[in-house]
Amino acid sequence: MKFKIGIFDSGIGGFTILKALLKTRNDVEVIYLADTMRIPYGNKNSSQIRYIAKEICNWFADKKLDALLIACNTTNACALDILESKLNIPCFDLINSVSEVINQKTIGILATPTTVKSSYYEKVISAQRKNLKIIQQGCPEFVSEIEKNKLDIKKINFLSDLYLSSLLKENIEVLILGCSHYPLIYNIIREKLDKNINIIDPSAALIEKFNKFFSTPKISSNKALSYDNVSFFVTAGNEQFSQKVKFWLEINKEIRLV
């Protein structure tokens, strides 16, 4: 039996969740939807995100999903309630998942401007533990840069220094990558932080929560990831997205336009 799983993001950020899922399971069929027509989400207001979330639900409604993995932190922060109520299936999100594994007291968060403005990360983490110091930093240009066909390493280094500066002044103990795109530039960010500062990719916590809900089959840890049971859908630019799939996932797949 294969579980049919939906993954939703504005673009390629969901690749981090997809890879984390496939590393632990071979009993899933994945429908990956990237809303490339309206990327980036992180500069839109909450009302726009909530409207988009309703459209996303309408598209997934007839897909007979067993669960949805919400790979977009901004949608998570602004419209989780819509996704959960309209789809009426288990919805696994990044923010609530990662809040359960934070042990440090001085927490830095890199996220989109809309996610930061929502204060959802702060609200959820503070509900788990008291006497925390949470410093959030909006990163308005990261997603657009990461989505480019060729990374401008010089520009990303400049932006990383810019966005990290306020967090490092606060002597953070841990850094949460509060947008699913950001783990794609993990190595660049890692180089700029003291080795004692832990970097957390929330996708690991999300997949751990998912695997507790759906019992995990035993698979070989040495086995290469298989994308045979993954279908990709985009709302615009299927040819461009195909190139990104090839670059980031090292596979050739049909990209369907919806």
C-alpha positions as CSV (number, residue, x, y, z in Angstrom):
1,M,0.0,0.0,0.0
2,K,1.3,3.4,-0.9
3,F,0.3,6.6,0.8
4,K,-0.7,9.4,-1.5
5,I,1.0,12.6,-0.2
6,G,0.7,16.2,-1.4
7,I,3.6,18.6,-1.1
8,F,2.9,22.3,-1.7
9,D,5.3,25.2,-2.1
10,S,5.6,28.4,-4.1
11,G,8.6,26.9,-6.0
12,I,11.7,24.7,-5.3
13,G,11.8,25.2,-1.6
14,G,9.7,22.0,-1.2
15,F,12.6,20.0,-2.6
16,T,14.0,20.0,1.0
17,I,10.9,18.4,2.3
18,L,10.6,16.0,-0.6
19,K,14.2,14.7,-0.2
20,A,13.7,14.3,3.6
21,L,10.6,12.3,2.9
22,L,12.1,10.0,0.3
23,K,15.2,9.3,2.5
24,T,12.9,7.6,5.0
25,R,10.1,6.1,3.0
26,N,9.5,4.1,-0.2
27,D,5.8,3.6,0.4
28,V,4.6,7.0,-0.8
29,E,3.3,8.5,-4.0
30,V,3.9,12.2,-4.1
31,I,2.1,15.0,-5.9
32,Y,4.3,18.1,-5.8
33,L,2.6,21.4,-6.6
34,A,4.7,24.5,-7.1
35,D,2.7,27.8,-7.5
36,T,5.4,29.3,-9.7
37,M,3.0,31.8,-11.2
38,R,2.8,33.7,-7.9
39,I,6.2,33.2,-6.5
40,P,7.5,34.7,-4.2
41,Y,4.9,34.4,-1.5
42,G,7.0,36.0,1.2
43,N,6.3,39.6,0.0
44,K,2.5,39.2,-0.3
45,N,0.1,40.1,2.5
46,S,-1.8,37.7,4.7
47,S,-5.1,38.2,2.8
48,Q,-3.4,37.3,-0.5
49,I,-1.9,34.2,1.0
50,R,-5.2,33.1,2.5
51,Y,-6.9,33.5,-0.9
52,I,-4.2,31.5,-2.6
53,A,-4.5,28.8,0.1
54,K,-8.2,28.3,-0.8
55,E,-7.2,27.9,-4.5
56,I,-4.6,25.3,-3.6
57,C,-7.1,23.4,-1.5
58,N,-9.5,23.4,-4.5
59,W,-6.8,21.9,-6.7
60,F,-5.8,19.2,-4.3
61,A,-9.5,18.4,-3.4
62,D,-10.0,15.6,-5.9
63,K,-6.5,14.1,-5.6
64,K,-7.5,11.6,-2.8
65,L,-4.6,12.5,-0.6
66,D,-3.8,10.7,2.6
67,A,-1.9,13.8,3.9
68,L,-0.5,17.2,2.9
69,L,3.0,18.4,3.7
70,I,3.0,22.2,3.8
71,A,6.4,23.1,2.5
72,C,5.7,26.9,2.4
73,N,6.4,28.6,5.7
74,T,4.5,31.7,4.7
75,T,1.3,29.8,3.9
76,N,1.9,27.8,7.1
77,A,2.1,31.1,9.1
78,C,-0.9,32.8,7.5
79,A,-3.3,30.0,6.3
80,L,-2.8,26.7,8.1
81,D,-6.3,26.8,9.4
82,I,-7.7,27.0,5.8
83,L,-5.6,24.1,4.6
84,E,-6.6,21.9,7.6
85,S,-10.4,22.7,7.5
86,K,-10.9,22.6,3.7
87,L,-8.9,19.4,2.9
88,N,-9.9,17.6,6.1
89,I,-6.9,15.4,6.0
90,P,-3.7,15.3,8.2
91,C,-1.7,18.4,7.4
92,F,1.9,18.5,8.5
93,D,3.5,21.9,8.8
94,L,7.0,23.2,9.4
95,I,6.5,25.7,12.1
96,N,4.5,23.6,14.6
97,S,6.8,20.7,13.9
98,V,10.1,22.5,14.6
99,S,8.7,24.3,17.7
100,E,8.6,20.9,19.5
101,V,12.3,20.3,19.1
102,I,13.8,23.7,20.1
103,N,15.8,23.5,23.4
104,Q,17.8,26.7,23.3
105,K,16.7,30.0,24.9
106,T,18.1,32.5,22.4
107,I,16.7,31.7,19.0
108,G,17.3,33.4,15.7
109,I,14.9,33.0,12.8
110,L,15.5,33.8,9.1
111,A,12.1,33.9,7.3
112,T,10.2,35.8,4.6
113,P,8.9,39.3,5.5
114,T,5.3,38.0,5.6
115,T,6.2,35.1,7.9
116,V,8.0,37.5,10.3
117,K,5.1,40.0,10.2
118,S,2.7,37.2,11.2
119,S,4.7,36.5,14.4
120,Y,3.5,32.9,14.0
121,Y,6.9,31.4,14.7
122,E,7.3,33.4,17.9
123,K,3.7,32.6,19.0
124,V,4.1,28.8,18.5
125,I,7.6,28.5,19.9
126,S,6.7,30.6,23.0
127,A,3.7,28.4,23.6
128,Q,6.1,25.4,24.1
129,R,8.6,27.1,26.4
130,K,8.8,30.3,28.5
131,N,11.5,32.9,29.0
132,L,12.8,32.7,25.5
133,K,14.5,35.4,23.4
134,I,13.4,35.1,19.8
135,I,14.9,37.4,17.1
136,Q,13.3,37.3,13.7
137,Q,14.9,38.6,10.5
138,G,13.0,39.1,7.2
139,C,14.9,38.1,4.1
140,P,13.0,39.7,1.2
141,E,15.5,38.8,-1.6
142,F,16.6,35.3,-0.7
143,V,13.8,33.3,-2.5
144,S,14.1,35.2,-5.7
145,E,17.9,34.6,-5.7
146,I,17.6,30.9,-4.9
147,E,15.0,30.4,-7.6
148,K,17.4,31.7,-10.3
149,N,18.6,29.1,-12.8
150,K,22.1,30.0,-11.8
151,L,23.0,31.0,-8.3
152,D,24.8,34.3,-7.9
153,I,27.0,33.2,-5.1
154,K,28.4,36.7,-4.6
155,K,24.9,38.2,-4.2
156,I,23.8,35.4,-1.8
157,N,26.9,35.9,0.3
158,F,26.2,39.6,0.5
159,L,22.5,39.0,1.5
160,S,23.5,36.4,4.0
161,D,25.8,38.8,5.8
162,L,23.1,41.5,5.7
163,Y,20.4,39.3,7.1
164,L,22.5,37.5,9.7
165,S,24.1,40.7,11.2
166,S,21.2,41.6,13.5
167,L,20.9,38.0,14.8
168,L,24.6,37.6,15.5
169,K,24.6,40.8,17.6
170,E,22.1,39.0,19.9
171,N,24.4,36.0,20.5
172,I,21.9,33.5,19.2
173,E,22.3,29.8,20.2
174,V,20.3,28.4,17.3
175,L,19.2,29.5,13.9
176,I,16.0,28.3,12.4
177,L,15.8,28.4,8.6
178,G,12.2,29.6,8.5
179,C,11.7,29.3,4.7
180,S,12.0,26.0,2.9
181,H,14.2,27.6,0.3
182,Y,16.9,28.5,2.7
183,P,18.3,25.0,3.4
184,L,19.3,25.0,-0.3
185,I,22.0,27.5,0.6
186,Y,22.8,25.9,3.9
187,N,26.5,25.7,3.2
188,I,26.8,29.4,2.6
189,I,25.0,30.2,5.8
190,R,26.9,27.6,7.8
191,E,30.2,29.2,6.9
192,K,29.1,32.5,8.4
193,L,28.2,31.2,11.8
194,D,30.2,30.1,14.8
195,K,30.4,26.3,15.0
196,N,28.5,26.4,18.3
197,I,25.4,27.9,16.7
198,N,23.1,25.1,15.6
199,I,21.2,25.5,12.3
200,I,17.8,23.8,12.2
201,D,16.1,22.9,9.0
202,P,12.4,22.4,10.0
203,S,11.9,19.8,7.3
204,A,13.5,17.2,9.5
205,A,11.1,17.8,12.3
206,L,8.1,17.8,9.9
207,I,9.1,14.4,8.4
208,E,9.8,12.9,11.9
209,K,6.2,14.0,12.9
210,F,4.8,12.5,9.7
211,N,6.7,9.2,10.2
212,K,5.3,8.9,13.8
213,F,1.8,9.3,12.4
214,F,2.2,6.9,9.5
215,S,4.4,4.0,10.6
216,T,7.6,3.8,8.7
217,P,8.7,0.8,6.7
218,K,12.4,-0.3,6.9
219,I,14.4,0.8,3.9
220,S,18.1,0.6,3.2
221,S,19.9,3.8,4.2
222,N,22.4,3.2,1.3
223,K,19.7,3.1,-1.3
224,A,19.6,6.0,-3.8
225,L,16.6,8.2,-3.7
226,S,13.9,7.3,-6.2
227,Y,11.6,9.9,-7.7
228,D,9.7,7.3,-9.8
229,N,6.5,7.9,-7.7
230,V,6.8,11.7,-7.7
231,S,4.6,13.8,-10.0
232,F,5.5,17.5,-10.5
233,F,2.9,20.2,-11.3
234,V,3.5,24.0,-11.7
235,T,1.2,26.9,-12.4
236,A,3.6,28.5,-14.8
237,G,7.0,28.0,-16.5
238,N,7.1,24.2,-16.7
239,E,10.2,24.2,-18.9
240,Q,12.1,26.5,-16.4
241,F,11.0,24.3,-13.5
242,S,12.2,21.2,-15.4
243,Q,15.7,22.8,-15.4
244,K,15.6,23.4,-11.7
245,V,14.5,19.8,-11.0
246,K,17.5,18.7,-13.0
247,F,19.9,20.9,-11.2
248,W,18.7,20.4,-7.6
249,L,17.4,16.8,-7.7
250,E,19.6,15.6,-10.6
251,I,16.7,13.9,-12.4
252,N,14.8,14.4,-15.6
253,K,11.0,14.5,-15.0
254,E,7.9,15.6,-16.8
255,I,6.6,18.8,-15.4
256,R,2.9,19.3,-15.9
257,L,1.3,22.7,-16.2
258,V,-2.0,23.2,-14.3
